[in-house]
């Protein structure tokens, strides 16, 4: 008989005479912000569907995002609020739906303090001291008066009252990540001399107000076990502060880490080990409260380890269940799930709009996901290209009932994912390739590697393969890099060079020196990986910053390493005009020694724009009797990152499935083939 998993064991919260609530297992969703609300803080159908889907997957406790308690604490354009009674009806609809799905409902109360900016909230920001948060926007906050500190604590209490009226079982006070309560704790942001100079004073006032307003609720607090910056709160200091907390009013602690100035601690890179906060969490056992923990909990194995060893009592999950709610079943029962690859596209989208996901193209796209329609029985689709776009399209169409064949001239599927696996900053990318391979087998997708398809005559390709639709996920044509000397054998496309360097990918062999032309995310990743192993790197790019198409968290570790490595030379805002085999001439006329091979990033070799505009802009049309559909197109200026390739593949599959399900379109003859060209810039 298989022993019960630790994660599947129920957990009861509640103490000091409060009505206990029982979690059906040890899995909770973390208060991950998503920007799925309205501009005035209300919840939406999209957001309710997102959370309820994860409750139905088996989560025991489903938590909304950091929810602002007063309008001047709003930090995101579409953040949820509990600042007004008008928020209650919508949130009651959410909690009723969560309860119907068997989960407890939790809300996290928050105020941005100095991280809130007037451009977003419409109000002057307030903080313990007038210390700006440069990462958030740099607005200098007005220092709260002593009386205003008391008023703000009362605002937390009023939000707690609303939470109870809205049907929430659990209230989590956000005391972490550099927000207002944490700002009072930190020597970086609290320079006061009144009663609130004591780091625990405001925290305790909030705890007291929340407990008074919600006497029977389950109340906990999120804590950053370490702030991150050298002049911030140390792990020992944070323990001392929590030791002075009014713990009798709390039912649990929830362990996280970091602040705005140390975002790498809040949402950790794939470079960091799973369960990274375990050593810090153990020290919190001294307080005798049930303990939740976040931090790189991305597999059933690590979750069983931290629960089995008693490191924590429940786990707070964010990226893993964002990538796939089926992760819950994977942990509880060993089911299959789409893995998070720790690329941090999710957190980097937070300042731009809705939070999406590289591997899950259905989330964060301004609507409740629309299922891909089932195709007619016997429908056959050929996908050319086994990169992330092609693999995504193939899987989606196979799930829709199509017989799918994938043709790729490479030695293994994955495209650029296969190359990214060997890079220092993206070690978890192999999980997508492995999952895709397993899905190909499960769905009976016929993957033919080492097979070059002639895409110059798609109609002929369709006839030869008997396909009803052809999906081109090949990335399109690109011109050669535009400088004199490209005919040198030492000038190589960086991706092609990587594919031919197994020693680089598996970590066994590195060149003494390289020159990289272009400073996009691929160039950054390759330069960082090589430099880390001792390679001398010259990085020249027309970009004004490294990897401008990537968000802050995706490069938060790599860029400082490159800038601080004495073996790395960086020239940004510069162009290469000539290469003589050992040197490059910049647009300024300066010659630089260019050791090793010269690797060309595609960010300096634009996509081919030769495709006719009529075909580029087609949604689903016919050319010479063959249906042609272009998704994104090979001249799309969308950043060439894996996330966009996966979304392109997903969207293309939905259009193809709709066409195959609906029958002939626009008067096309029955059985006519359909062609779909993907934006394969990152495929």
GIKA-V21050 format. One record per pair of residues at least 24 apart in sequence whose C-alpha atoms are under 6 Angstrom apart, sorted by the first residue. I is the first residue (numbers start at 1). J is the second residue. Records with the same first field share a line. If there is no record, write none. Layout:
BEGIN
I = J  J
END
This chain:
BEGIN
8 = 332
14 = 251
18 = 216
23 = 60
24 = 60
25 = 60
26 = 314
27 = 59  60  314  315
28 = 59  60  61  62  315  316
29 = 62  63  316  317  318
30 = 316  317  318
31 = 63  64  65  66
32 = 65
33 = 65
34 = 354  355
35 = 78  79  354
37 = 78  79  80
38 = 78
39 = 77  78
41 = 79  80  81
42 = 80  87
46 = 367  368
48 = 94
52 = 98
54 = 325
55 = 101  103
56 = 101
57 = 325
60 = 103
61 = 103  104  105
62 = 105  106
63 = 106  107
64 = 107
66 = 108  109  110
67 = 108  109  110
68 = 110  111
69 = 110  156  159
72 = 121  123
73 = 111  112  113  116
74 = 116  121
75 = 112  116
77 = 120
82 = 159
88 = 166
91 = 166
92 = 166  167
95 = 167
105 = 168  169
106 = 168  169  170  171
107 = 171
108 = 171  172  173
109 = 173  174
110 = 174
111 = 180
112 = 179  180
113 = 179  180
114 = 141
128 = 184  190
129 = 190  191
131 = 189
153 = 206
157 = 209  210  213
160 = 210
161 = 213  214
169 = 217
170 = 217  218  219
171 = 219
172 = 219  220  221
173 = 221
174 = 221  222
175 = 222  223
176 = 222  223  224
177 = 258  259
178 = 259  260
186 = 232  233
188 = 232
200 = 241
204 = 245  246
218 = 251
219 = 250  251
220 = 250  251  252  253
221 = 253  254
222 = 254  255
223 = 255  256
224 = 256  257  258
225 = 257
226 = 257
227 = 258  259
228 = 258  262
252 = 289  290  291
253 = 291
254 = 291  292  293
255 = 292  293
256 = 294
270 = 342  428
271 = 425
282 = 311
300 = 331
323 = 360
341 = 428  429
344 = 554
348 = 551
358 = 643
361 = 647
372 = 654
373 = 657  658
374 = 400
375 = 400  401  657  660  661
376 = 661
380 = 404  467  468
381 = 467  468  469  470
382 = 406  470
383 = 470  471
384 = 472  473
385 = 473  474
386 = 413  414
387 = 414  415  683
388 = 646  683
389 = 645  646  649  683
390 = 473
392 = 646  649  650
393 = 649  650  653
397 = 653
404 = 445
405 = 445  446  447
406 = 447  448
407 = 448  451
408 = 449  451
409 = 449  450  451  452
410 = 449  450
411 = 449  450
415 = 683
422 = 505  506
423 = 529
424 = 529
468 = 673
469 = 673  674  675
470 = 674  675  676
471 = 675  676  677
472 = 676  677  678
473 = 678  680
474 = 680
475 = 680  681
476 = 634
477 = 608
478 = 607  608
481 = 605
483 = 577  578
484 = 578
485 = 578  579
490 = 597  598
491 = 598  599
492 = 599  600
493 = 599  600
494 = 599  600  601
513 = 537  595  596
514 = 595  596  597
515 = 594  598
516 = 598  599
517 = 541  600  601
518 = 601  604
519 = 546  547
520 = 547
521 = 547
536 = 567  568
537 = 568
538 = 568  569
539 = 570
540 = 571  572
541 = 572  574
542 = 572  573  574  575
543 = 572  573
544 = 572  573
549 = 639
607 = 635
609 = 635
626 = 673
627 = 674  675
628 = 674  675  676
629 = 675  676
630 = 676  677
631 = 677  678
632 = 679
633 = 678  679
634 = 679
640 = 681  682
641 = 682
642 = 682
645 = 680  682  683
END
